[in-house]
Amino acid sequence: MGYKKCILLVSLVMAMIIGLSQAFDYQPSDLESEESLWGLYERWRSHYTVSRDLDDKQKRFNVFKENVKHVHTVNQMDKPYKLKLNQFADLTNYEFRTLYAGSKISHHKMLHGKETKSSRDFMYASVTTVPPTVDWRKKGAVTPIKNQGQCGSCWAFSTVAATEGINQIKTGKLVSLSEQELVDCDRSQNEGCNGGLMELAFDFIKQKGGITTEANYPYTATDGSCNKAKMNYQVVTIDGHEKVPENDESALLKAVANQPVAVSIDAGGQDMQFYSEGVYTGQCGTELDHGVAAVGYGATVDGTKYWIVKNSWGEEWGEKGYIRFQRDIAAKEGLCGIAMDASYPIKNSKTSTFSNKDEL
């Protein structure tokens, strides 16, 4: 094979690989008829390796068809964000909310009566200036995107993301920590795949003397029995946590400027289900049902301010697993309630129990 042919072949292979890694897309011609929509659905199922029972396939197709119409209609509008046919494309919005935004954080806060710490416990209250942009991913304080699966464990992922962040800031080591430990072992008030609160999880980590690595206690997306031997191999500790003053985006900005922060949002909107890219300004309420992590902030060229939020729905959703929420809106709660329930772990020491010889 000649040199030029070899280069051409390599280029074609790379193009195929890149194409496979990109999000599933469609053409206007796919929407012209029932037959073309069936073809689109089959391609979507193949792309996401979705298998359906024959008895369920027609129902799923009908849901998919309605979602295609919604995505296409919204993308024709002049919005600063776009939608896509992602892995949730054959779920109704109710099914999506039940499976992936069902942590019911507001419910858990009311049920467990978790007290809100006052603003005098807010260590960043005296901060007067912050950088115009912050991205903790670029500072090495954010682990790769994870996927909670069909388990209401977002609270554990939010807690872990914030803990991983402060540990890296204090020790210089980015260690992927175990959500499954929290799901299995933090059960006095949190409820595993049935939801929980980040503040309670921070308390658990402090009280147990730390948290172990994801490698030692890997994620299964199911409720399991607590493996105490693994739980007792703590590698990262925290000294407690603090609450960001409620309904105060400026206070949240001060906190995020200094470390990744666990935040709660209302993630049940249909546009949220199919979010692909851009600054999200879509409709959503303040019924907090999902825990995520604010890992930065910035502004677009036209001056639209946004939060950088790490989600736990895998890299196929959003901007490779992230979403940018519009920041500094008129509502004091922030978009989708992002300023209503934010907290962060405290780590005073600059050392960790984790060392190279302990690496799992």
N, C-alpha and C positions, 0 to 999 in steps of 0.2 A: 504493500500500500504506500502511495506517495505521501510526501510530507504534507502537502496541501490537503489531500483527502483525509489524512489522519487528523489534522487540525479541524477540518469541517465536521468530521464525525464527533470529535470531542465537544465541539460547540453545540452540535445537535443534542448530544446526550445531556450536556449541562442545561440547555434550554428546557429539555423535558423534565429534568430534576427540579429546576426552578419553577416550572409550570405546575408540577405536582404539589410543591410546597405552598403555592399561592392559594388564596381563598377561592372557593367555587364561585363561578360567575355564569351569567346567562346573556343571551342576545335577544333583542326585541322580537326576532322571528320565533323564539321559543314560546312566546306568549300568544301566538296567532290562532291556535286551535287546541282542542282537547288532546289531539294526538301529539302535537308538539310539546304540550305541557307534560304529558305522560313520559315523553322522551327526556325532558328536562328532569323530571322526578327520578327516573331510572339513573340518570347520570349523577344526580345528587346522592342517591343511595349508594352508588358505587364509590363516589368520592369519599364519603364519610363512612364507608363500610357498614351501612345500616341494613340490618335484616329485619323483615316484618313477616308475620304470619299472613298467609293468603287471605284469611278472613278479616284481617286488620288493614290490609294494604289499600283497599278502596277508601276507607275512612281516613287513613293517613294521607292519601293523595288529595282528598278533598280539603283537608287542613292545609297541606302544602300549597295547593292552588290559591287559597285565600291569602296565605302569607306572601306568596309571590306577588300577588296584586298589591298588597300593602307596601312591600319593599319597593316595587317599581313606582308606585304612586308617590311615595315620600321622596324617592331619589329624583323625581322630576320637579320637585319643589325647590325653591331657593333657600335651602337650609345650610347652615355651616357644618353639617355632618351628613354622612351617608350611611345607608344600611346595606346588608348583604344577606344572601341565603347561607347562613352558617349551619352549625350542627343542630340548631334548634328549629330548623325550618319546617318540620312536620309535627310540631307540638303546638297545641292551642296556647294562648297566652295564660289561661288558667293552669294548664298542665306545666308550663314553663315556670310560673310563679311557685307552684306547689313543689316542684322538684329542685329548682335552683335558687329560688329567692324565698325560701320558706323558713328562715331562721326565726322569724317573728321576734325580733329584738325588742320592739316596743312591748309585746306581750310578756317577754321574760323579765323586763325591767319592772313592769307592774307586778308580776307574780312574785318576784323575789325581793321587791322593795329595795333594790340597790340604791343606796344613798349617793347623791351627787356631791362631790367635794366642792368646796367654795373656791372662788377665784383667788383667795389668798394662798391656796395650795398650788397655784399655777406658777411654776418657776420662771416662766418666760414673760411674766406680766410687765417687768420693767424694761423689756427690749424695746428700743425706740426705732431702730433701723434694721431692715432685712435686705438681702440681695434682691435685685429685680427678678431673677430667675434662680431656681434651685432644682436640681435633678439628682436624687440620691442614687439612681442607677449609674450615672456617670462617675459618682464618687465611690462606687464599689460596695454600696451598703444594701443592695437589693439582690436577692437570689432569683434565678430564672422563674418564669411563670409556672404555677402548679395548677392542678385540676382536682377540684373537690368531688367530681362525679355526682351521682344522684344521691347525695348525702348532705343534709343541712348543717354542714360543719364549717360554713364560712367564717363563723366566729373564731374557730381555731386557726384558720389561715390568716385572718386579720391580726390576731394576737401574735402569731409566729413571725409574720412579716415585720411587725414593729419591733419585736425582740431581736430578730436577726439584724435589723438596722442599727439599734443602739449598741449591740454587742460589737459590730464591725467598727462603729464610730469610736468606741472606747478601746478596743483591742487591736484594731487593724486586721482582724480575721473575719472573713465572711463564712459563716457556718450555717448550712441548711438544717433547720431544726424540725422536730417531729410534731406534726399536727395530730397524728394517730395517738400519741401519748395523751394529748388533751382529750381526744374523743373517747378513749377507753378509760382513762384514769381520773379525769376531772369530772366526777359524777355526783358530787354532793348537792350541787344546784344546777350546773350545766347538764345538758341532756344529749350529748353526742350528736348523732345525725338528726336529732329532733330540735336542734338549736341550742343557743347559749349566749353568754355575754362575755365580751372581751375583758371587762374589768374583773370579773370573777376568775377568768383564766389567768390574768396577771397575778391575782392573789394566790392562785394555786401554784404557779411557778415559784413565787417567792417562798411560800410556806413549805414546799417540798425540797427546797434547796437548789432549784434549777430545773432545766429541761434537757432531754437527750437529743441526739442527732436524728435526722430523717433516715440516714443510713442504718442506724442501730434499731430504730423502731419505725419501719416504713409504712406508708399510707396504704390503706385497703379500701377506703370509701364505704366502710360498714362499721357498725357498732361491734366492738369486741370486748373480751375480758381483759382487764388491766394486767399487763406483763410487768410485775413489780421489779423483776431483775433488770429489765431494760429501763424502766422508769427511774430506777435508783442509780443509773449510770449518767448522772447529770454532767453536762459539759459547758453549759452557759447559765449564768445566774443573773438575777435582777434584784434590786433593792426595794422594789415597790412600783407604784404607778401613780400618775396624776391625771386629773380630768381637765380638759380644755373648757373654759367657760362656755356655757351653752349659747347657741344662737349668736355667735360672734365670729364672723369669718376673719376679722383682723387678728383675733387671738389665735385662731387656727393657723393663720399664716405665720405667726411668730413661732409656733410649735413646729410646723413642717419645715421652716427654715433651719431648724436645729436638729431634726431627726424625723424618720418616718413615723406616721401617726395612724393608729387604728381608728377608723371612722365607720359609722353606720349610714346606710342610705336606703331609700325606697327604690328597689331595683325591678319592680314588677311591670313597668311600662312596656308596651309592645315595641316601641322604637328602641328601648334598651335591649330587648331580646335580640334584635338584629343589628345593633350598632356595629359599624365597621371602621369608621375613621372620622376625624374632624373634632371640633369642639361641640360637645353634646349640649343642646339647649332644649331638648324635647320635654314633653309634658311628663310630669311625675308628681306624686304626692309626697307626704311626709310620714307615711306609715312604715316606719323603719323595719326592714325585713332581710337585710343583707349586710354582712360585715366585710369591709375591704380595707385597703391601706393607702393613705395619701403619701406619696413618695416624692412629691415635688410640686412645682407650680411654674407658670410662665405666662406669656402673652403672644398672640399671633402678630403677624406683620401689621394687620389693620387695628391692633390694639385690644382685641378681645382677650380678656384675662381667663385663665383656666387653671384647674387642679390636675395634676397627673396622678391617676389612681390605679393601683395594682389590683386586679381581680383574680379570682380563682376558678375560672371557667375554661382554662386551657388557652393555648396560643392561637387557636382558630377563631376565637371571638375577639372583636374589637381590633385595636392597634397592637397586634401580636400579644393579646392578653390584657392590654391596658385600655383605659378610657380617659379622655380629657373632658372634665366637667367645666362648664362656664363658672367663673368665679366672680365674686362681688356683685351679686344680683340684688334686686330690691328687697326680696323676702329675707328676713333676718335668719331664717333657718338654713339658707343656702339652697342651691339647686338639689332637689331630691333629698333634702334634709341633711346634707353633708356636715353642717355645722351644729347639729342637734346633740350628737352623742359621740364625742371624740376623746380618746385617751391615749396615753403613751407610757411605756415603761421607763423606770429610772434605774440607771446603773452607775453607781459612784466610782467603783474600782476600775482601774485600767487594765486589769488582768482577768483572765478566764481560766477555768479549770481545764479547758481544752488545750492540748499540746499535740505536737506531731506524733509522738509515740502512742497517743491515745486514739489516733485517727481510726475510724471504723470503716 
